[in-house]
Amino acid sequence: MKEVERREEPFRVVRGGSWHSGARAVPAACRHANHPRVRFVNLGFRAVRSNNMSKIVKSRADEIEFIPIPGSDISVGKYPVTRRQWAAVMGVCPSPAPGIPSDSPEDPEDCPVVDVSFYDCLDFCNRLSEREGLAPRYRKAGAKWVIVERYLPTDPEFPFSDSGVPNGYRLPTEAEWEIAARGGERYTYSGSDDPNRVAWTYDNAGGRIHAVGHKDPNAWGFHDMSGNVWEWTESPWT
C-alpha cells in the first residue's frame, strides 16, 4: 500500500464562511485554517466521490446527492453532509439538534452536521466507502491518519478497487472545493453577487444554522458554498 503519511498535524484549509460571519466574510474566495482536531458549531463538510455517467448520483447508503464537476473525474456533494446523513453512517450525531422555530419549514435533521473534526470527517468517508464496497481513501495508524494513494494486490482491501487506486469517498481538496463553489462563474459569492440570495450570514440567518438547500444554488447546482457553515477540505494550510 502506497501511503502519504502526515508526520505532524498540519492545519487544514476550511472554506465558505458561516452564519456566524457577516456577508463580507463569506465570498467564494474566503479561506481559513483550523487544527484538524478542533470542533466548532459552525464547521461541517461535504463529500467527494468518483464520477459515473449520470448527472446526479445518489449514494445507496444515505441518499447523498453528488454533482459531477465538468472536465474532471469527480463528483462533489450538492450540499454539506447533513445530520440525517451523518447519523445513517455513524449512528449518532455529535451534537444536539439545532433549535428551529416552529413556524419554519426546515427540518433540523437536514441541517449540516457540525462539531466534527477533520479526523471525524475522514472516519465518516471511510465508513461510507466500506458500506458501499469501495476502497477507503484514508487509513488510521495509531494516532496518525494517512492518505492511501494506491492499494497493492497483497492488500486485503484490493478487491474493492480494480485499479488499486482508492475509489471511496473523501473530502475535496481546496482547489476542487473552489471550482465547485465558482460553478463556472465569477460572482463574489457562490452563485450571485447578492449574498442574501445564496448565503446564510450573520446579517440574515437569525443567529442560527439553517437546513441545506434553502438558498439559491450556483450555476452547477451546488448549495450553501457561501455561508451557513465552514467546510473542511483535505488540503493542508500553506
C-alpha positions in Angstrom: 0.0 0.0 0.0 1.4 3.4 -1.0 0.5 6.0 1.5 1.2 9.6 2.3 1.9 10.0 6.0 1.2 13.2 7.9 4.0 13.1 10.4 2.8 16.2 12.1 -0.7 17.6 12.3 -0.8 20.5 9.8 -3.7 22.9 10.0 -6.3 22.2 7.3 -8.0 24.7 4.9 -11.6 25.4 5.6 -13.8 27.3 3.1 -17.1 29.1 2.7 -17.7 31.1 5.9 -20.7 30.6 8.1 -23.9 32.0 9.7 -21.6 33.5 12.4 -19.9 35.7 9.8 -21.0 38.9 8.1 -21.6 38.9 4.4 -18.1 40.4 3.8 -16.6 37.3 5.3 -18.3 34.7 3.1 -17.2 35.4 -0.6 -16.4 32.4 -2.8 -12.7 33.1 -2.2 -13.0 33.1 1.6 -10.5 30.7 3.2 -9.3 30.0 6.7 -7.3 27.3 8.6 -8.1 25.1 11.6 -6.3 22.5 13.5 -7.5 19.0 12.4 -8.7 18.1 15.9 -10.9 21.1 16.6 -14.7 21.0 16.5 -17.0 24.1 16.1 -20.7 24.7 16.0 -20.3 26.3 12.6 -17.9 23.8 10.9 -19.0 20.9 8.7 -18.0 19.4 5.4 -19.1 17.9 2.1 -18.0 14.7 0.4 -16.5 13.8 -3.0 -16.7 10.6 -4.9 -15.6 9.2 -8.3 -17.8 10.2 -11.3 -20.2 7.9 -13.1 -22.3 8.5 -16.2 -25.4 10.0 -14.5 -25.7 13.8 -13.9 -26.7 13.5 -10.3 -25.6 10.4 -8.3 -27.3 9.2 -5.2 -25.4 7.1 -2.7 -27.1 3.8 -1.8 -26.4 4.3 1.9 -27.9 7.6 2.8 -29.1 9.5 -0.3 -26.2 12.0 -0.5 -26.6 13.8 -3.8 -23.5 14.4 -6.0 -22.9 16.6 -9.0 -20.1 15.9 -11.4 -17.5 18.6 -12.0 -17.2 19.3 -15.7 -14.0 18.2 -17.2 -13.0 16.1 -14.2 -13.4 12.6 -12.9 -15.1 13.5 -9.6 -18.5 14.4 -8.2 -18.9 16.8 -5.3 -21.8 16.8 -2.8 -24.6 19.0 -3.8 -25.0 20.1 -0.1 -22.9 19.9 3.0 -23.4 16.5 4.7 -26.4 16.7 6.9 -27.2 15.4 10.4 -29.5 12.8 8.9 -26.8 11.5 6.5 -24.2 11.5 9.3 -26.5 9.5 11.6 -27.2 7.0 8.8 -23.5 6.2 8.7 -22.1 6.9 12.2 -25.2 6.0 14.3 -25.4 9.3 16.3 -24.8 13.0 15.7 -22.0 14.7 17.6 -24.2 17.5 18.9 -27.9 18.0 19.8 -30.3 19.1 17.0 -30.4 22.8 16.5 -33.4 24.8 17.6 -35.7 25.6 14.6 -38.7 27.9 15.1 -42.0 26.0 15.0 -43.2 28.1 12.0 -40.2 27.2 9.9 -40.4 24.7 7.1 -36.9 23.5 7.8 -36.2 20.1 9.3 -33.4 20.1 12.0 -32.1 16.8 10.6 -31.5 18.5 7.3 -29.1 21.0 8.8 -25.4 20.4 8.2 -23.7 18.2 10.7 -21.3 20.3 12.8 -19.0 19.8 15.8 -17.0 17.4 13.6 -13.2 17.5 13.4 -11.2 16.9 10.3 -10.4 13.3 11.5 -14.1 12.7 12.2 -14.8 13.6 8.6 -12.2 11.1 7.4 -13.8 8.4 9.5 -17.2 9.2 8.0 -15.8 8.9 4.5 -14.1 5.6 5.2 -17.2 4.1 6.8 -19.4 5.2 4.0 -16.9 3.7 1.5 -16.8 0.4 3.3 -20.6 0.2 3.4 -20.7 0.6 -0.4 -17.9 -1.8 -1.2 -15.4 0.9 -2.1 -11.7 1.2 -1.3 -11.2 3.7 1.5 -9.2 6.8 0.8 -7.8 7.0 4.4 -6.1 4.7 6.8 -5.7 5.2 10.6 -2.4 4.0 12.0 -2.4 4.6 15.8 -3.0 8.3 16.3 -2.0 9.1 12.7 -4.0 9.3 9.6 -2.6 8.6 6.2 -3.9 9.1 2.6 -3.9 5.9 0.6 -2.6 6.6 -2.9 -2.8 3.0 -4.2 -3.6 -0.5 -2.9 -1.3 -3.3 -3.7 -2.5 -6.7 -4.9 -1.5 -8.2 -1.5 -3.6 -5.7 0.5 -6.9 -7.1 1.9 -8.8 -4.1 0.6 -7.5 -4.5 -3.0 -10.6 -6.5 -4.3 -12.7 -3.3 -3.7 -10.8 -1.4 -6.4 -9.9 -2.8 -9.8 -7.0 -0.4 -10.4 -5.8 -0.3 -6.9 -6.5 3.4 -6.7 -8.9 4.2 -3.9 -12.4 4.9 -5.2 -14.0 5.6 -1.9 -15.5 8.8 -0.5 -13.2 11.6 0.6 -13.0 15.3 1.3 -12.5 17.7 -1.6 -9.1 19.4 -2.0 -9.2 23.1 -1.7 -8.9 23.5 -5.4 -11.8 21.1 -6.1 -13.9 22.9 -3.5 -13.3 26.3 -5.1 -14.1 25.0 -8.6 -17.4 23.7 -7.3 -18.1 27.0 -5.5 -17.4 29.1 -8.5 -19.6 26.9 -10.7 -18.0 28.3 -13.9 -19.0 31.9 -12.9 -17.2 34.9 -11.4 -19.6 36.2 -8.8 -18.5 37.5 -5.5 -20.4 34.7 -3.7 -21.1 31.2 -4.8 -23.9 31.8 -7.4 -24.5 35.5 -7.1 -23.2 39.0 -6.2 -26.1 39.3 -3.8 -25.3 37.3 -0.5 -29.0 37.3 0.5 -29.8 35.1 -2.5 -27.2 32.4 -1.9 -25.8 32.6 1.7 -26.8 32.4 5.3 -24.8 35.0 7.2 -24.8 36.9 10.4 -27.0 39.5 8.6 -29.8 37.2 7.6 -29.6 33.9 9.5 -31.3 35.0 12.7 -28.4 33.7 14.8 -28.7 30.1 13.8 -27.7 27.4 11.4 -30.1 26.5 8.6 -31.2 23.4 6.7 -29.4 22.9 3.5 -30.9 23.9 0.1 -33.0 26.9 1.3 -30.9 29.4 -0.7 -30.3 29.6 -4.4 -27.7 27.2 -6.0 -24.9 28.3 -8.2 -24.9 27.6 -12.0 -23.8 24.0 -11.4 -26.4 23.3 -8.8 -24.3 23.5 -5.6 -25.9 25.0 -2.5 -24.6 26.6 0.7 -21.0 27.1 -0.5 -21.1 30.6 0.8 -22.2 31.0 4.4 -24.2 28.6 6.7 -21.2 26.5 7.8 -17.4 26.5 7.2 -16.4 23.3 5.4 -13.3 21.2 5.8 -11.1 20.4 2.8 -8.4 17.8 2.5 -5.7 20.4 1.8 -3.1 21.4 4.4 -2.7 25.2 5.1 0.2 26.7 3.2 
